Amino acid sequence: MKAELEEVANTCFANRIRKINRVISKIYDEALKPYGLQISHSNLLVFIATQGKVTPYALGKHLQLEKSSVSRLLNKFADKGWVQFDHTETGRIREVELTEEGAACLQASFEGWESAQAKIQALFNESDLQGLMNLADSLDQKIFQNPKSPSKGP
């Protein structure tokens, strides 16, 4: 059993990726804190900003978030005045879009994001960062372009 545990401890992809995620997220979160953001918030707002109006489903799918997480974050952002909703007749959120306040928050936070980006670039070599970008792009292609992907909606 000890050999198997050593193998898990030394080769588990999830463990390695989560460690990298925690280190990188902490750098971004510290840089974005003065703007009232975390990197997970910023990514969500940036996606909304780049799409114009977007459905909560598309937002969750793109960022690989659970429906309840999307709903919770969107309501938090609406309370802060960063997003506004277009509702269906039954009161469900049909689409969400960034408000002027949300755009101003993103604009103000860009300097923090750039600072974090520079720290990440200093922490890793260019080849490793390019490999990470390639891995993310490959995953996006498999998730969003593969009709058999479990992430595909109805």
C-alpha positions as CSV (number, residue, x, y, z in Angstrom):
1,M,0.0,0.0,0.0
2,K,2.9,2.4,0.7
3,A,4.1,2.2,-2.8
4,E,0.7,3.0,-4.2
5,L,0.4,6.0,-1.8
6,E,3.8,7.2,-2.9
7,E,2.7,7.0,-6.5
8,V,-0.4,9.0,-5.8
9,A,1.6,11.6,-3.8
10,N,4.3,12.0,-6.5
11,T,2.3,11.7,-9.7
12,C,-1.3,12.9,-9.2
13,F,-2.2,15.4,-11.9
14,A,-5.0,16.9,-9.8
15,N,-2.7,17.6,-6.8
16,R,-0.1,19.3,-9.0
17,I,-2.6,21.4,-10.9
18,R,-4.4,22.4,-7.8
19,K,-1.1,23.5,-6.2
20,I,-0.3,25.6,-9.3
21,N,-3.8,27.0,-9.2
22,R,-3.5,28.0,-5.5
23,V,-0.2,29.8,-6.0
24,I,-1.3,31.6,-9.2
25,S,-4.7,32.5,-7.8
26,K,-3.1,33.9,-4.6
27,I,-0.9,36.3,-6.7
28,Y,-3.9,37.5,-8.7
29,D,-6.2,37.8,-5.6
30,E,-3.6,39.9,-3.7
31,A,-3.2,42.2,-6.7
32,L,-7.0,42.6,-7.3
33,K,-8.0,42.9,-3.6
34,P,-7.7,46.7,-3.6
35,Y,-10.5,46.7,-6.3
36,G,-12.8,44.4,-4.4
37,L,-12.1,41.5,-6.7
38,Q,-10.7,38.0,-6.8
39,I,-9.4,36.5,-10.0
40,S,-12.5,34.2,-10.2
41,H,-14.7,37.4,-10.1
42,S,-12.5,39.2,-12.6
43,N,-12.6,36.2,-15.0
44,L,-16.4,36.1,-14.9
45,L,-16.8,39.9,-15.4
46,V,-14.3,39.8,-18.2
47,F,-16.2,37.1,-20.0
48,I,-19.4,39.0,-19.6
49,A,-17.7,42.2,-20.9
50,T,-16.3,40.4,-24.0
51,Q,-19.6,38.8,-24.9
52,G,-21.9,41.7,-24.4
53,K,-25.1,39.9,-23.2
54,V,-24.6,36.3,-22.1
55,T,-26.8,33.6,-20.6
56,P,-26.0,32.2,-17.2
57,Y,-25.7,28.8,-18.9
58,A,-23.1,30.0,-21.3
59,L,-21.2,31.7,-18.5
60,G,-21.1,28.6,-16.4
61,K,-20.2,26.4,-19.4
62,H,-17.3,28.7,-20.4
63,L,-15.9,29.0,-16.9
64,Q,-16.8,25.4,-15.9
65,L,-18.8,26.6,-12.9
66,E,-21.8,24.9,-11.3
67,K,-25.2,26.6,-11.9
68,S,-25.5,27.5,-8.2
69,S,-22.0,29.2,-8.2
70,V,-23.0,31.2,-11.3
71,S,-26.2,32.3,-9.7
72,R,-24.6,33.2,-6.4
73,L,-21.8,35.2,-8.1
74,L,-24.2,37.0,-10.5
75,N,-26.4,38.0,-7.6
76,K,-23.4,39.3,-5.7
77,F,-22.3,41.3,-8.7
78,A,-25.8,42.7,-9.2
79,D,-25.8,43.8,-5.6
80,K,-22.6,45.7,-6.2
81,G,-24.1,47.2,-9.4
82,W,-21.6,45.5,-11.7
83,V,-24.1,43.5,-13.8
84,Q,-27.8,43.8,-14.7
85,F,-30.2,41.1,-15.8
86,D,-32.8,40.6,-18.5
87,H,-35.4,38.3,-17.0
88,T,-37.9,35.9,-18.5
89,E,-41.6,36.2,-17.9
90,T,-41.2,33.7,-15.0
91,G,-38.5,35.8,-13.4
92,R,-35.5,33.6,-14.4
93,I,-32.4,35.3,-15.6
94,R,-32.4,35.2,-19.4
95,E,-29.2,37.2,-20.0
96,V,-26.7,39.2,-18.0
97,E,-24.6,42.2,-19.1
98,L,-22.0,44.4,-17.6
99,T,-23.1,47.8,-16.3
100,E,-21.0,51.0,-16.5
101,E,-20.0,50.4,-12.9
102,G,-18.8,46.9,-13.7
103,A,-16.8,48.2,-16.7
104,A,-15.3,50.9,-14.5
105,C,-14.3,48.3,-11.9
106,L,-12.7,46.1,-14.6
107,Q,-10.9,49.2,-16.0
108,A,-9.6,50.2,-12.6
109,S,-8.5,46.7,-11.8
110,F,-6.4,46.3,-15.0
111,E,-3.3,47.7,-13.4
112,G,-3.6,45.1,-10.6
113,W,-4.1,42.4,-13.1
114,E,-1.0,43.5,-15.1
115,S,1.0,43.5,-11.9
116,A,0.0,39.9,-11.1
117,Q,0.6,38.9,-14.7
118,A,4.2,40.2,-14.5
119,K,4.7,38.3,-11.2
120,I,3.5,35.1,-12.8
121,Q,5.8,35.7,-15.8
122,A,8.8,36.2,-13.4
123,L,7.9,33.0,-11.5
124,F,7.7,30.7,-14.4
125,N,9.9,30.4,-17.6
126,E,8.3,31.3,-20.9
127,S,8.3,27.7,-22.1
128,D,6.3,26.6,-19.1
129,L,3.8,29.4,-19.5
130,Q,3.4,28.7,-23.2
131,G,2.8,25.0,-22.3
132,L,0.1,26.0,-19.8
133,M,-1.6,28.2,-22.4
134,N,-1.4,25.3,-25.0
135,L,-2.9,22.9,-22.4
136,A,-5.8,25.3,-21.7
137,D,-6.4,25.9,-25.4
138,S,-6.4,22.1,-26.0
139,L,-8.9,21.6,-23.2
140,D,-11.2,24.3,-24.5
141,Q,-11.2,22.7,-27.9
142,K,-12.1,19.3,-26.4
143,I,-14.8,20.7,-24.1
144,F,-16.4,23.2,-26.5
145,Q,-16.0,21.6,-29.9
146,N,-16.4,17.9,-29.1
147,P,-20.1,17.0,-29.4
148,K,-19.6,14.0,-27.1
149,S,-18.3,16.2,-24.3
150,P,-20.3,15.9,-21.0
151,S,-20.2,19.7,-20.7
152,K,-22.3,20.2,-23.8
153,G,-25.7,21.5,-23.1
154,P,-29.0,20.5,-24.6
